[in-house]
Amino acid sequence: MHARASAGHRLLARPGPPPLWEIPGLPGAGALRSSTRDVLGLLDALTDPATAPGTAPARLTAALADVTRPRLVVPRGTARMALVWNIRPRPGFDLYHHSGGTRGSTAFAGFSPQAGVSLVALANRAPAPNGAFIQQAYSALRGLATGCVEGA
């Protein structure tokens, strides 16, 4: 994976790409490496767990449903949280999304089970302080889902 990884870029001008994060104790907190294709495959499976491949489909389907089950309602709001996913209810559909960044990389992943859409947005630069990349990715996901629900 390291040989195929894109080189990240810092917001501040410094020579060379920043080093990749290595977090052996908790790689999902910023050291996980994957491809856009793999993340889209995961989002497709989360959108419709019955379509997920695997040798133990019943257990995999149950696990996919479990990670998207709302666990917490944000006080004074309509947003909810699943194990990893922020859930934003919209008229006719919910948006599940998660984003983050490390030294030199920013990522957004989101999907809507009701609309049947998924979106992955990756950038090889550190997250901007204003969060513009993440906001644009979220807006694109919302637009895709709205178009699918309204067109149904």
Contact map, one row per residue, 1 for C-alpha under 8 A:
11111000000000000000000000000000110000000000000000000000000000000000000000000000000000000000000000000000000000000000000000000000000000000000000000000000
11111000000000000000000000000000000000000000000000000000000000000000000000000000000000000000000000000000000000000000000000000000000000000000000000000000
11111000000000000000000000000000000000000000000000000000000000000000000000000000000000000000000000000000000000000000000000000000000000000000000000000000
11111100000000000000000000000000000000000000000000000000000000000000000000000000000000000000000000000000000000000000000000000000000000000000000000000000
11111110000000000000000000000000000000000000000000000000000000000000000000000000000000000000000000000000000000000000000000000000000000000000000000000000
00011111000000000000000000000000000000000000000000000000000000000000000000000000000000000000000000000000000000000000000000010000000000000000000000000000
00001111100000001100000000000000000000000000000000000000000000000000000000000000000000000000000000000001000000000000000000010000000000000000000000000000
00000111110000001100000000000000000000000000000000000000000000000000000000000000000000000000000000000011100000000000000000011100000000000000000000000000
00000011111000011100000000000000000000000000000000000000000000000000000000000000000000000000000000000011100000000000000000011100000000000000000000000000
00000001111111001100000000000000000000000000000000000000000000000000000000000000000000000000000000000011000000000000000000001100000000000000000000000000
00000000111110000000000000000000000000000000000000000000000000000000000000000000000000000000000000000001000000000000000000001111000000000000000000000000
00000000011111000000000000000000000000000000000000000000000000000000000000000000000000000000000000000000000000000000000000000000000000000000000000000000
00000000011111100000000000000000000000000000000000000000000000000000000000000000000000000000000000000000000000000000000000000000000000000000000000000000
00000000010111110000000000000000000000000000000000000000000000000000000000000000000000000000000000000000000000000000000000000000000000000000000000000000
00000000000011111000000000000000000000000000000000000000000000000000000000000000000000000000000000000000000000000000000000000000000000000000000000000000
00000000100001111100000000000000000000000000000000000000000000000000000000000000000000000000000000000000000000000000000000000000000000000000000000000000
00000011110000111110000000000000000000000000000000000000000000000000000000000000000000000000000000000001000000000000000000000000000000000000000000000000
00000011110000011111000000000000000000000000000000000000000000000000000000000000000000000000000000000011000000000000000000000000000000000000000000000000
00000000000000001111100000000000000000000000000000000000000000000000000000000000000000000000000000000010000000000000000000000000000000000000000000000000
00000000000000000111110000000010000000000000000000000000000000000000000000000000000000000000000000000010000000000000000000000000000000000000000000000000
00000000000000000011111000000110000000000000000000000000000000000000000000000000000000000000000000000110000000000000000000000000000000000000000000000000
00000000000000000001111100100110000000000000000000000000000000000000000000000000000000000000000000000000000000000000000000000000000000000000000000000000
00000000000000000000111111101110000000000000000000000000000000000000000000000000000000000000000000000000000000000000000000000000000000000000000000000000
00000000000000000000011111100000000000000000000000000000000000000000000000000000000000000000000000000000000000000000000000000000000000000000000000000000
00000000000000000000001111100000000000000000000000000000000000000000000000000000000000000000000000000000000000000000000000000000000000000000000000000000
00000000000000000000001111111010000000000000000000000000000000000000000000000000000000000000000000000000000000000000000000000000000000000000000000000000
00000000000000000000011111111111000000000000000000000000000000000000000000000000000000000000000000000000000000000000000000000000000000000000000000000000
00000000000000000000000001111111000000000000000000000000000000000000000000000000000000000000000000000000000000000000000000000000000000000000000000000000
00000000000000000000001001111111000000000000000000000000000000000000000000000000000000000000000000000000000000000000000000000000000000000000000000000000
00000000000000000000111000111111000000000000000000000000000000000000000000000000000000000000000000001100000000000000000000000000000000000000000000000000
00000000000000000001111001111111100000000000000000000000000000000000000000000000000000000000000000000000000000000000000000000000000000000000000000000000
00000000000000000000000000111111110000000000000000000000000000000000000000000000000000000000000000000000000000000000000000000000000000000000000000000000
10000000000000000000000000000011111000000000000000000000000000000000000000000000000000000000000000000000000000000000000000000000000000000000000000000000
10000000000000000000000000000001111101100000000000000000000000000000000000000000000000000000000000000000000000000000000000000000000000000000000000000000
00000000000000000000000000000000111111100000000000000000000000000000000000000000000000000000000000000000000000000000000000000000000000000000000000000000
00000000000000000000000000000000011111110000000000000000000000000000000000000000000000000000000000000000000000000000000101000000000000000000000000000000
00000000000000000000000000000000001111111000000000000000000000000000000000000000000000000000000000000000000000000000000000000000000000000000000000000000
00000000000000000000000000000000011111111100000000000000000000000000000000000000000000000000000000000000000000000000000000000000000000000000000000000000
00000000000000000000000000000000011111111110000000000000000000000000000000000000000000000000000000000000000010000000000100000000000000000000000000000000
00000000000000000000000000000000000111111111000000000000000000000000000000000000000000000000000000000000000000000000011100000000000000000000000000000000
00000000000000000000000000000000000011111111100000000000000000000000000000000000000000000000000000000000000000000000000000000000000000000000000000000000
00000000000000000000000000000000000001111111110000000000000000000000000000000000000000000000000000000000000000000000000000000000000000000000000000000000
00000000000000000000000000000000000000111111111000000000000000000000000000000000000000000000000000000000000011100000010000000000000000000000000000000000
00000000000000000000000000000000000000011111111110110000000000000000000000000000000000000000000000000000000000000000110000000000000000000000000000000000
00000000000000000000000000000000000000001111111111110000000000010000000000000000000000000000000000000000000000000000000000000000000000000000000000000000
00000000000000000000000000000000000000000111111110000000000000011001000000000000000000000000000000000000000000001000000000000000000000000000000000000000
00000000000000000000000000000000000000000011111110000000000000000000000000000000000000000000000000000000000000111101110000000000000000000000000000000000
00000000000000000000000000000000000000000001111111110000000000000000000000000000000000000000000000000000000000001001000000000000000000000000000000000000
00000000000000000000000000000000000000000001111111110000000110011000000000000000000000000000000000000000000000000000000000000000000000000000000000000000
00000000000000000000000000000000000000000000100111110000100010000000000000000000000000000000000000000000000000000000000000000000000000000000000000000000
00000000000000000000000000000000000000000001100111111000000000000000000000000000000000000000000000000000000000000000000000000000000000000000000000000000
00000000000000000000000000000000000000000001100111111100100110000000000000000000000000000000000000000000000000000000000000000000000000000000000000000000
00000000000000000000000000000000000000000000000000111110100000000000000000000000000000000000000000000000000000000000000000000000000000000000000000000000
00000000000000000000000000000000000000000000000000011111100100000000000000000000000000000000000000000000000000000000000000000000000000000000000000000000
00000000000000000000000000000000000000000000000000001111100000000000000000000000000000000000000000000000000000000000000000000000000000000000000000000000
00000000000000000000000000000000000000000000000000000111111100000000000000000000000000000000000000000000000000000000000000000000000000000000000000000000
00000000000000000000000000000000000000000000000001011111111110000000000000000000000000000000000000000000000000000000000000000000000000000000000000000000
00000000000000000000000000000000000000000000000000000001111111000000000000000000000000000000000000000000000000000000000000000000000000000000000000000000
00000000000000000000000000000000000000000000000000000001111111100000000000000000000000000000000000000000000000000000000000000000000000000000000000000000
00000000000000000000000000000000000000000000000010010101111111110000000000000000000000000000000000000000000000000000000000000000000000000000000000000000
00000000000000000000000000000000000000000000000011010000111111111000000000000000000000000000000000000000000000000000000000000000000000000000000000000000
00000000000000000000000000000000000000000000000000000000011111111100000000000000000000000000000000000000000000000000000000000000000000000000000000000000
00000000000000000000000000000000000000000000000000000000001111111110000000000000000000000000000000000000000000000000000000000000000000000000000000000000
00000000000000000000000000000000000000000000110010000000000111111111000000000000000000000000000000000000000000000000000000000000000000000000000000000000
00000000000000000000000000000000000000000000010010000000000011111111100000000000000000000000000000000000000000000000000000000000000000000000000000000000
00000000000000000000000000000000000000000000000000000000000001111111100000000000000000000000000000000000000000000000000000000000000000000000000000000000
00000000000000000000000000000000000000000000000000000000000000111111100000000000011110000000000000000000000000000000000000000000000000000000000000000000
00000000000000000000000000000000000000000000010000000000000000011111110000000000011110000000000000000000000000000000000000000000000000000000000000000000
00000000000000000000000000000000000000000000000000000000000000001111111000000000011000000000000000000000000000000000000000000000000000000000000000000000
00000000000000000000000000000000000000000000000000000000000000000001111110000001111000100000000000000000000000000000000000000000000000000000000000000000
00000000000000000000000000000000000000000000000000000000000000000000111110000001111000000000000000000000000000000000000000000000000000000000000000000000
00000000000000000000000000000000000000000000000000000000000000000000011111000001110000000000000000000000000000000000000000000000000000000000000000000000
00000000000000000000000000000000000000000000000000000000000000000000011111101111100000000000000000000000000000000000000000000000000000000000000000000000
00000000000000000000000000000000000000000000000000000000000000000000000111111111100000000000000000000000000000000000000000000000000000000000000000000000
00000000000000000000000000000000000000000000000000000000000000000000000011111000000000000000000000000000000000000000000000000000000000000000000000000000
00000000000000000000000000000000000000000000000000000000000000000000000001111100000000000000000000000000000000000000000000000000000000000000000000000000
00000000000000000000000000000000000000000000000000000000000000000000000011111110000000000000000000000000000000000000000000000000000000000000000000000000
00000000000000000000000000000000000000000000000000000000000000000000000011011111000000011000000000000000000000000000000000000000000000000000000000000000
00000000000000000000000000000000000000000000000000000000000000000000000011001111100001111000000000000000000000000000000000000000000000000000000000000000
00000000000000000000000000000000000000000000000000000000000000000000011111000111110001110000000000000000000000000000000000000000000000000000000000000000
00000000000000000000000000000000000000000000000000000000000000000000011111000011111111100000000000000000000000000000000000000000000000000000000000000000
00000000000000000000000000000000000000000000000000000000000000000011111100000001111111100000000000000000000000000000000000000000000000000000000000000000
00000000000000000000000000000000000000000000000000000000000000000011111000000000111110000000000000000000000000000000000000000000000000000000000000000000
00000000000000000000000000000000000000000000000000000000000000000011000000000000111111000000000001000000000000000000000000000000000000000000000000000000
00000000000000000000000000000000000000000000000000000000000000000011000000000000111111100000000111000000000000000000000000000000000000000000000000000000
00000000000000000000000000000000000000000000000000000000000000000000000000000011110111110000001111000000000000000000000000000000000000000000000000000000
00000000000000000000000000000000000000000000000000000000000000000000010000000011110011111000011110000000000000000000000000000000000000000000000000000000
00000000000000000000000000000000000000000000000000000000000000000000000000000111000001111100011100000000000000000000000000000000000000000000000000000000
00000000000000000000000000000000000000000000000000000000000000000000000000000110000000111110111000000000000000000000000000000000000000000000000000000000
00000000000000000000000000000000000000000000000000000000000000000000000000000000000000011111111000000000000000000000000000000000000000000000000000000000
00000000000000000000000000000000000000000000000000000000000000000000000000000000000000001111110000000000000000000000000000000000000000000000000000000000
00000000000000000000000000000000000000000000000000000000000000000000000000000000000000000111110000000000000000000100000000000000000000000000000000001000
00000000000000000000000000000000000000000000000000000000000000000000000000000000000000001111111000000000000000011110000000000000000000000000000010001000
00000000000000000000000000000000000000000000000000000000000000000000000000000000000000111111111100000000000000011100000000000000000000000000000000000000
00000000000000000000000000000000000000000000000000000000000000000000000000000000000001111100111110000000000001111000000000000000000000000000110000000000
00000000000000000000000000000000000000000000000000000000000000000000000000000000000011110000011111000000000001110000000000000000000000000000000000000000
00000000000000000000000000000000000000000000000000000000000000000000000000000000000011100000001111100000000111100000000000000000000000000100000000000000
00000000000000000000000000000000000000000000000000000000000000000000000000000000000111000000000111110000000111000000000000000000000000000000000000000000
00000000000000000000000000000000000000000000000000000000000000000000000000000000000000000000000011111000011110000000000000000000000001000000000000000000
00000000000000000000000000000000000000000000000000000000000000000000000000000000000000000000000001111100011100000000000000000010000000000000000000000000
00000000000000000000000000000100000000000000000000000000000000000000000000000000000000000000000000111111111000000000000000000110000000000000000000000000
00000000000000000000100000000100000000000000000000000000000000000000000000000000000000000000000000011111110000000000000000000110000000000000000000000000
00000001110000000111100000000000000000000000000000000000000000000000000000000000000000000000000000001111100000000000000000001100000000000000000000000000
00000011111000001100000000000000000000000000000000000000000000000000000000000000000000000000000000001111110000000000000000011110000000000000000000000000
00000001100000000000000000000000000000000000000000000000000000000000000000000000000000000000000000001111111000000000000001111110000000000000000000000000
00000000000000000000000000000000000000000000000000000000000000000000000000000000000000000000000000111101111100000000000001111110000000000000000000000000
00000000000000000000000000000000000000000000000000000000000000000000000000000000000000000000000000111000111110000000000111100000000001000000000000000000
00000000000000000000000000000000000000000000000000000000000000000000000000000000000000000000000011110000011111000000001111000000000001001100000000000000
00000000000000000000000000000000000000100010000000000000000000000000000000000000000000000000000011100000001111100000011110000000000000000000000000000000
00000000000000000000000000000000000000000010000000000000000000000000000000000000000000000000001111000000000111110000011100000000000000000100100000000000
00000000000000000000000000000000000000000010001000000000000000000000000000000000000000000000001110000000000011111001111000000000000000000000100000000000
00000000000000000000000000000000000000000000001000000000000000000000000000000000000000000000111100000000000001111111110000000000000000000000000010000000
00000000000000000000000000000000000000000000011100000000000000000000000000000000000000000000111000000000000000111111100000000000000000000000000000000000
00000000000000000000000000000000000000000000001000000000000000000000000000000000000000000001110000000000000000011111000000000000000000000000000000001000
00000000000000000000000000000000000000000000000000000000000000000000000000000000000000000000100000000000000000011111100000000000000000000000000011011000
00000000000000000000000000000000000000000000001100000000000000000000000000000000000000000000000000000000000000111111110000000000000000000000000010010000
00000000000000000000000000000000000000000001001000000000000000000000000000000000000000000000000000000000000000111011111000000000000000000000100110010000
00000000000000000000000000000000000000010011001000000000000000000000000000000000000000000000000000000000000011110001111100000000000000000000100000000000
00000000000000000000000000000000000000010000000000000000000000000000000000000000000000000000000000000000000111100000111110000000000000001000100000000000
00000000000000000000000000000000000100110000000000000000000000000000000000000000000000000000000000000000001111000000011111000000000000001000000000000000
00000000000000000000000000000000000000000000000000000000000000000000000000000000000000000000000000000000001110000000001111100000000000001000000000000000
00000000000000000000000000000000000100000000000000000000000000000000000000000000000000000000000000000000111100000000000111110000000000000000000000000000
00000000000000000000000000000000000000000000000000000000000000000000000000000000000000000000000000000000111000000000000011111100000000000000000000000000
00000111100000000000000000000000000000000000000000000000000000000000000000000000000000000000000000000001110000000000000001111100000000000000000000000000
00000001111000000000000000000000000000000000000000000000000000000000000000000000000000000000000000000011110000000000000000111110000000000000000000000000
00000001111000000000000000000000000000000000000000000000000000000000000000000000000000000000000000001111110000000000000000111111000000000000000000000000
00000000001000000000000000000000000000000000000000000000000000000000000000000000000000000000000000011101110000000000000000001111101010000000000000000000
00000000001000000000000000000000000000000000000000000000000000000000000000000000000000000000000000000000000000000000000000000111111110000000000000000000
00000000000000000000000000000000000000000000000000000000000000000000000000000000000000000000000000000000000000000000000000000011111000000000000000000000
00000000000000000000000000000000000000000000000000000000000000000000000000000000000000000000000000000000000000000000000000000001111100000000000000000000
00000000000000000000000000000000000000000000000000000000000000000000000000000000000000000000000000000000000000000000000000000011111111100000000000000000
00000000000000000000000000000000000000000000000000000000000000000000000000000000000000000000000000000000000000000000000000000001011111110000000000000000
00000000000000000000000000000000000000000000000000000000000000000000000000000000000000000000000000000000000000000000000000000011001111111000000000000000
00000000000000000000000000000000000000000000000000000000000000000000000000000000000000000000000000100000001100000000000000000000001111111100000000000000
00000000000000000000000000000000000000000000000000000000000000000000000000000000000000000000000000000000000000000000000000000000001111111110000000000000
00000000000000000000000000000000000000000000000000000000000000000000000000000000000000000000000000000000000000000000000000000000000111111111000000000000
00000000000000000000000000000000000000000000000000000000000000000000000000000000000000000000000000000000000100000000001110000000000011111111100000000000
00000000000000000000000000000000000000000000000000000000000000000000000000000000000000000000000010000000000101000000000000000000000001111111110000000000
00000000000000000000000000000000000000000000000000000000000000000000000000000000000000000000000000000000000000000000000000000000000000111111111000000000
00000000000000000000000000000000000000000000000000000000000000000000000000000000000000000000000000000000000000000000000000000000000000011111111100000000
00000000000000000000000000000000000000000000000000000000000000000000000000000000000000000000001000000000000001100000111000000000000000001111111110000000
00000000000000000000000000000000000000000000000000000000000000000000000000000000000000000000001000000000000000000000000000000000000000000111111111000000
00000000000000000000000000000000000000000000000000000000000000000000000000000000000000000000000000000000000000000000000000000000000000000011111111100000
00000000000000000000000000000000000000000000000000000000000000000000000000000000000000000000000000000000000000000000100000000000000000000001111111110000
00000000000000000000000000000000000000000000000000000000000000000000000000000000000000000000100000000000000000010011100000000000000000000000111111111000
00000000000000000000000000000000000000000000000000000000000000000000000000000000000000000000000000000000000000000010000000000000000000000000011111111100
00000000000000000000000000000000000000000000000000000000000000000000000000000000000000000000000000000000000000000000000000000000000000000000001111111110
00000000000000000000000000000000000000000000000000000000000000000000000000000000000000000000000000000000000000000011100000000000000000000000000111111111
00000000000000000000000000000000000000000000000000000000000000000000000000000000000000000001100000000000000000000110000000000000000000000000000011111111
00000000000000000000000000000000000000000000000000000000000000000000000000000000000000000000000000000000000000000000000000000000000000000000000001111111
00000000000000000000000000000000000000000000000000000000000000000000000000000000000000000000000000000000000000000000000000000000000000000000000000111111
00000000000000000000000000000000000000000000000000000000000000000000000000000000000000000000000000000000000000000000000000000000000000000000000000011111
